[in-house]
């Protein structure tokens, strides 16, 4: 029996795509979790399955050779529909799976236990599961451990994504400074940016050019040196602290009014301004949440947008607090 689609399927797929994990190389840390799941549950097979639009792709697999199957026959597609462990003691006796090719064919699956992989945003993107060719069950301790391991898989995925975003942000910030050092003014290169974002980027470029000129005259270090980058970051933080509240107000007002196009614009602008800051100030989590709002707005999911926008407040507040401390650091000359 083919599983129904989850009610939040569009947002769930967007969350999965946001991890940029599909069709990537094996992850040793996740392979260890999969192997541990098989050992603890005493099964010959274990999988970390990510359920895409038309397939389930195995990020990690023990005891199974194929890298993916059709979603139509995926046990894990059924697991997505519930928040807790799905246990199938004997698939031949379960009407959902008795005629499944994975049961009636050469694979001869009988036992299945799968725990959904639920992200912090509440989306089930796949599952950690164990399988056997013999009917059986799990002890309460094995069930609890499988749940703990599934949460650890999500932690690994979110850590990987946070690291990738941090690297992207650092590269983007350095690229802006390097572009300015070459005398290129890109402050207005993206017309879809708001005036607030242009102000932030323009200040970065102005500072980078100023430090480049000073370096050429022997008055200071190069634009790539830590003190210059710190000065650029502090001055940019000052602009951001002045302009971000206005963008945030636009975002909240647009969400309250149900204007999804305005939500997209405000979220995109705010995300662009946040992107220049490294994560040690709390920018990555704030950036992720704003991007999620933008994605839901693009999918025209107003209810989710109106839930997520107020949840942004503490994260943006923390970012502003941390950047304000940077702006008012002892010994720093104000602009």
Buried (B, 14 or more C-beta within 10 A) or exposed (E): EEBEBBEBBBBBBBBBBBBEBEEEEEBEBBBBBBBBBBEBBEBEBBBBBBBBEEBBBBBBBBBBEEEBBEBBBBBBBBBBBEEEBBBBBBBBEBEBBEEBEBBBEEBEBBBBBBBBBBBEBEBBBBBBBBBBBEEBEBEEEBBEBBBEBBEBBBEBBBEBBBEBBBEEBBEEBBEBBBBBBEEEEBBEEEEEBBEBBBBBBBBBBBBBBBBBEBBEEEEBEBBEEEEBBEBBBBBBBBBBBEBBEBBBEBBBBBBEEEBBEBBBBBBBBBBBBBBBBBBEBBBBBBBBBBBBBBBBBBBEBBEBBBBBBEEBEEBBEBBBEBBBEBBEEEEBEEE
